[in-house]
Amino acid sequence: MKDYLNKFETNQFMVMNSILQSILGIKNSGVDGPKLKTMREEWAKGGNLTKEEHRSLKTIETYMEKFIMSVYNRLSPKEQEKIQKKLFKYAFQLVDDYTFQKMSRDAQDKIQNAVMPRQQFYNWCKEIMAAKCNGCTKDWNTCDLYEVFEDNFVPESGFDCKNCKFAYSLENA
């Protein structure tokens, strides 16, 4: 057996680990969703769980934990550390279709459109302007940056250059 997981196996292992953590109440502490043990007790109290169903839920918990620990223990220490770091940041959550579609649209929008705080954007613009606009004699109609600056309300240089309102010229000292 190998002592590491490929990307696909890691993702599957993380899903199973996340489910186990939910079952044991590690991630949710019984707040966002009940521990499986609590659910078994509540359902049994309400008369909505047969002995066989109770045993099946307990078996799920036992064997899922055995499987996770067996796989984890045979992984190399380096792989175990990688899994631990990922587990801390990994969440497997059940969401309705509307929420999933909204999250997908938001993610797609972020892939297509960079989003950053305005001041950070202005700082980025200053650096770009220092490299591209200082001493520039190009006509604003042919400049790729002009529309980006214009569309994002970047302040003009104030140098009143005839070729472009963002152009300027500083003497190199």
ABEGO torsion letter per residue (X at the ends): XBABBBAAAAAAAAAAAAAAAAAAGAAAGGAABBBAAAAAAAAAAAGABBAAAAAAAAAAAAAAAAAAAAAAAABBAAAAAAAAAAAAABBBBBBBAAAAAAAAAAAAAAAABBBBBAAAAAAAAAAAAAAAABGBABBAAABAAAAAAAAAGBBBAGAGBAABAABBBBBBX
